[in-house]
Amino acid sequence: MSSFEPPYFEIVTPLGIKVRTTLSHWTKIITIKHPIMAGQENIVKQTLQFPTEIRRSKTDLDVYLYYKYQLPYFVCVVAKHLNRDGFIITAYRTNNIKRGDLIWTT
């Protein structure tokens, strides 16, 4: 049995980074970290593909925060970039955009 788990979904961002998650990691996000994101795969995909803006974390330069405005909140998808590849750390709703270096905007 292989320990490799195929991507649950994979999106190419405006930065040209292919960001993915596995079903087991997505399940962890929606059951432990942010249950409100259950059933929100499409908005997470849209946030990665068509963000309002992208910020780079000030504490980890390999971490990027993808924001998309979705009334009355923002959806934030946090992804780590490694070379031209990336993976989702978490995704959540927020009222505010966090500090970080603005990398990209619409």
MONORMO-V751741 format. One record per residue. PHI is phi as a letter, one per 40 degrees, with the letter a starting at -180 (999 if undefined). Layout:
# MONORMO-V751741
PHI
PHI
This chain:
# MONORMO-V751741
999
c
c
c
b
c
c
c
a
a
b
c
c
c
c
g
c
c
b
b
a
c
c
c
c
c
c
c
c
c
b
b
c
a
d
c
c
d
g
b
d
c
c
c
c
c
c
c
c
b
c
c
a
b
b
b
d
c
c
b
c
c
b
b
b
c
b
b
c
b
d
c
b
b
c
b
b
c
b
c
b
b
f
b
b
a
a
c
c
a
a
a
c
a
c
b
c
c
c
i
c
c
b
a
a
c
